[in-house]
Structures are given as C-alpha cells and as structure tokens.
Amino acid sequence: MRSHRFTKPYNWKNYKFGIVALVGILSIFGILVVGSAKESLQNKQILGVVIGLAAMIIVSLIDYMWIINFYWVLYILSIIMLTAVKLFGENVNGATRWIKVGFIQFQPSELAKILLIIFFAKFLMEHEEDINDKFTLLKYAVLAGIPLVLILIEPNLSTTICTALMICLMIYVAGLSYKFIGTVLVILVPVAVIFLSIVVQPDQKLLKDYQQKRILAFIEPEKYESDEAYQQKNSVMAIGSGQLTGKGLDNNTTTSVKNGNFILEPQTDFIFAIIGEELGFVGGCIIIALLLLIVIQCILVGIRSQDLAGRIICCGVGGLIGIQSFINIGVATKILPNTGVPLPFVSYGLTSLVSLYIGIGLVLNVGLQPKKYQ
C-alpha cells in the first residue's frame, strides 16, 4: 500500500516539458488572436495565461493520489458552485452562468469539469472490479446526472453535452463492457431520432426557442441565413477569405469579420473564424495540430500511468480538450449546429483557461509517476 503525501521526490526526467511547450505555444496564439479580435481583452488573456501557468506548475508538483483522496469534497464543492450559479449568478443574455465575488467573476461549470474528472477518477478506481455491475452503473449515472442537470438549467446545453461526453469517455476507459455500450446505442439512436423529430415541430416544449432555431438553422441554413444561421455563414466566409496564409493579424479592413461586426463574439465561440481569416489555412492547421498533439500526449501519459485513476485523469483531460476543440471548430466551420464552447487555450475566458491549465497540471503529475516495469 502506497502512502500518499502532499508531494514527493520526483525523477525530473519524467516531467513532460513537451506538453508544457505545446500548451504554451497554443496560448501565445490565443493571446495574439484574442488581441486581434478585441484588443481591450488582450491584457486579461495574458493575465489568464500567467495565472494558468502558475496553477499548472503548482498542481503538477502535488501528488495526484493525495488530491483524489478529497474526491467527495471536490464533488460537493462542484455541486455547491453550480447550485450557487442558479441562486446568486449573474444573468447575461438570458443565461445565468457566472458568479461574481467582489471584482472576480468566474464560470463554475468550467472548473466543475476538472473537479468531476478528479472525482470520477477515484470513484472508478474504487469500482474497478465491479465497473459493469448494475448498481455501480446506477450510482455513476446518478452522480453524473446531478451536475449535468445543474449545468443544463443555467441554461447551458453545449457545456452539458461536452461534460456528458467527457464523463462517458471516462467510464469507457475504466473498462465498460462493449455489450453494455452496444445496448445503450441500440436504445439511444432511436431515442435521438425521435427527439430530433419532435424538437423541430412548431409547438415543441423540450427545447427553448433559441435552441430550436439553432437546430433548424443547421438543417435549413438558407431559410435562416439572415437570422440564426447568420453568424455561421459569416464565419465560413471569413475562414475561406483567409485562403492559404491569411490577411495577417490586426488587419483593419472593413470587410473583416471582426471589423464589420459580422460575428457578435469573435473572441470566444467564433475565435476560429479569426484564425482562418487572419492566419489562413496554414494557421488553422497549426492550431488544430497543436490541439491534436496535446490530446495525444495526454493519452500517452495515461497509458504509462501507474494506476487506473491516473489513466482516467489523463484521458479525461485529453478527452475534454478534444471534445471542446471539435465542437468549437465544428460550429465555426458549419459542421455542427451553432452552440457555444471555448476553443481550449485559445478563446478568451479566464475560467476556462485556468481550469484547463489545472487539468494539464494533473496530467503532468501523473507523468511524473509512471508505471514501473519489472
């Protein structure tokens, strides 16, 4: 039985400086494109990167096995934060997603993603032998369902979907049987088809009006091109206008997607439109490659982990980065319906930025304690 201390002597040759370099380069791109999209936010983005780097270094030196001993405390904290959003949160554009404490405003759902990764890493490790037991699966579903419902009622459907996919990925990594996965898919696919056929009806009650319109705009873009499909249409045009090498950062042409106000929040959900327009196809490919390499590195660290908890933490963080990247870029390129999630380490948003850095810090600590081969 290993004793778990706050920190321990590490072999520094196991520190994954490659991941730190990848995240750092991506963050520099983020600072540049956020500054180009909205210059007034660039200093805040720099502050977020500095705080994130400090948090990452500190967390990377703390034994993750010591951290996960407090898994119930972290779960309860995430529930309290998400409940506080509904009770005391700041309402912005019809959604209550932020809490303001003094001059600090943060988004609990972003931090909750990382806290839930830690919680479920410990939970799944404790249930490694009976992961496919019906009672274990029921407990997992209930424990996952509570924070997901709290995020959903903010309302924040996109973050709910992203978090749910991450939670599904973690239990798959823990050893969920393919028989159970097959059974779920057999049930889920027809339910999804029925759900979509209902929500496109004029008098449906399952989704809010703006959520329904986003789905309809994805199905019939021509009909909604001056309304719900407007931003995605302009995003695709902006990406295409960048051609191979882009128009350059901070360009001031009036036809630019940011200068012409063709997209409302280019520094967050549609940051990839700025990348495509100003850095071109080459810049877009570099951003995608950096994100992909970070995800791959997280998975590789997880494979070499000394235990299941470490493997789940790495795959959870890597999965979260991959899922968010796919959704963000998918929306900007009109592959997916319009929904808002930040592009990891690139979009403006201090809570998301710092939370992801904390996640990378956890991965780095797992990497410092690799499996010892005989």
Long-range contacts (C-beta under 8 A, 24 or more apart in sequence): 2-65, 4-63, 4-65, 4-66, 4-69, 5-63, 5-66, 6-62, 6-63, 6-66, 7-61, 7-62, 7-63, 7-66, 8-63, 10-61, 10-368, 10-369, 11-368, 14-367, 14-368, 14-369, 14-370, 15-60, 15-364, 15-367, 15-368, 16-297, 16-301, 16-363, 16-364, 16-367, 18-297, 19-294, 19-297, 19-298, 19-301, 19-360, 19-363, 19-364, 19-367, 20-56, 20-360, 20-364, 22-290, 22-293, 22-294, 22-297, 23-56, 23-294, 23-345, 23-357, 23-360, 24-53, 25-290, 26-287, 26-290, 26-291, 26-294, 26-344, 26-345, 26-346, 27-52, 27-345, 27-346, 27-353, 29-275, 29-286, 29-287, 29-290, 29-346, 30-271, 30-345, 30-346, 30-347, 30-353, 32-249, 33-249, 33-271, 33-274, 33-275, 33-278, 33-279, 33-346, 34-267, 34-271, 34-346, 34-347, 34-348, 35-249, 35-250, 36-249, 36-250, 36-258, 36-274, 36-278, 37-258, 37-266, 37-267, 37-271, 37-274, 37-348, 38-258, 38-266, 38-267, 38-348, 41-267, 41-348, 44-348, 44-350, 45-348, 45-350, 45-353, 47-350, 48-349, 48-350, 48-353, 48-354, 49-353, 51-350, 51-354, 51-357, 52-353, 52-354, 52-356, 52-357, 52-358, 53-357, 55-354, 55-357, 55-358, 55-361, 56-357, 56-358, 56-360, 56-361, 56-364, 57-361, 58-361, 59-358, 59-361, 59-362, 59-364, 59-365, 60-360, 60-361, 60-362, 60-364, 60-365, 60-368, 61-365, 62-365, 63-365, 63-369, 64-309, 64-310, 64-313, 64-362, 64-365, 64-366, 64-369, 65-307, 65-309, 65-369, 67-118, 67-362, 68-118, 68-121, 68-122, 68-125, 68-309, 69-122, 71-118, 71-119, 71-121, 71-122, 71-123, 72-119, 74-115, 74-118, 74-119, 75-115, 75-116, 75-119, 75-143, 77-115, 78-108, 78-111, 78-112, 78-115, 78-116, 78-119, 78-147, 79-146, 79-147, 79-150, 81-108, 81-111, 81-112, 82-108, 82-109, 82-112, 82-147, 82-150, 82-151, 83-150, 84-108, 85-109, 85-150, 85-154, 86-150, 86-153, 86-154, 89-154, 94-210, 95-154, 95-155, 95-156, 96-154, 97-154, 97-156, 106-350, 106-351, 107-349, 107-351, 107-352, 108-351, 109-151, 109-154, 109-156, 109-159, 109-163, 110-159, 110-349, 110-351, 110-352, 110-355, 111-351, 111-355, 112-147, 112-151, 112-163, 113-159, 113-162, 113-163, 113-166, 113-320, 113-355, 113-359, 114-317, 114-355, 114-356, 114-358, 114-359, 114-362, 116-144, 116-147, 116-163, 116-166, 116-167, 117-166, 117-170, 117-312, 117-313, 117-316, 117-317, 117-320, 117-359, 117-362, 118-313, 118-362, 119-143, 120-144, 120-167, 120-170, 120-171, 120-312, 120-316, 121-170, 121-308, 121-309, 121-310, 121-312, 121-313, 121-316, 122-309, 124-170, 124-171, 124-174, 124-308, 124-309, 124-312, 125-174, 125-307, 125-308, 125-309, 125-312, 127-174, 128-174, 128-175, 128-308, 131-171, 131-174, 131-175, 131-176, 132-175, 132-176, 132-177, 132-180, 137-180, 140-171, 155-208, 155-211, 157-207, 157-211, 157-339, 158-327, 158-339, 158-340, 158-341, 159-341, 161-327, 161-339, 162-320, 162-323, 162-324, 162-327, 162-341, 165-319, 165-323, 166-316, 166-319, 166-320, 166-323, 169-315, 169-316, 169-319, 169-323, 170-312, 170-315, 170-316, 170-319, 173-302, 173-311, 173-312, 173-315, 173-316, 174-308, 174-312, 214-337, 214-338, 214-339, 215-337, 217-337, 217-338, 218-334, 218-336, 218-337, 218-338, 221-334, 228-338, 229-338, 230-262, 231-262, 231-263, 231-264, 231-270, 231-338, 232-331, 232-332, 232-334, 232-338, 233-334, 234-262, 234-263, 234-273, 235-263, 235-270, 235-272, 235-273, 235-331, 235-332, 235-333, 235-334, 236-332, 236-333, 236-334, 237-262, 238-262, 238-263, 238-273, 238-274, 238-276, 238-277, 239-272, 239-273, 239-276, 239-277, 239-284, 239-332, 239-333, 240-276, 241-277, 242-276, 242-277, 242-278, 242-279, 242-280, 242-281, 242-283, 242-284, 243-280, 243-281, 244-280, 244-281, 244-282, 245-279, 245-280, 245-281, 245-282, 245-283, 246-276, 246-277, 246-278, 246-279, 246-280, 246-282, 246-283, 247-277, 247-278, 247-280, 248-278, 249-278, 249-279, 250-278, 251-278, 267-347, 267-348, 268-340, 268-342, 268-347, 268-348, 268-349, 269-328, 269-331, 269-332, 269-340, 269-341, 269-342, 269-347, 270-331, 270-332, 271-328, 271-332, 271-342, 271-343, 271-346, 271-347, 271-348, 272-328, 272-329, 272-332, 272-333, 272-343, 273-332, 275-346, 276-332, 287-343, 287-346, 288-325, 288-329, 291-321, 291-322, 291-325, 291-344, 292-322, 294-318, 294-321, 294-344, 294-360, 295-319, 295-321, 295-322, 295-325, 298-363, 301-363, 301-366, 301-367, 302-363, 302-366, 304-367, 304-370, 304-371, 305-366, 305-369, 305-370, 305-371, 306-369, 306-370, 306-371, 306-372, 310-366, 310-369, 313-362, 313-363, 313-366, 314-363, 314-366, 316-359, 317-356, 317-359, 317-360, 317-362, 317-363, 318-363, 320-344, 320-356, 320-359, 321-356, 321-359
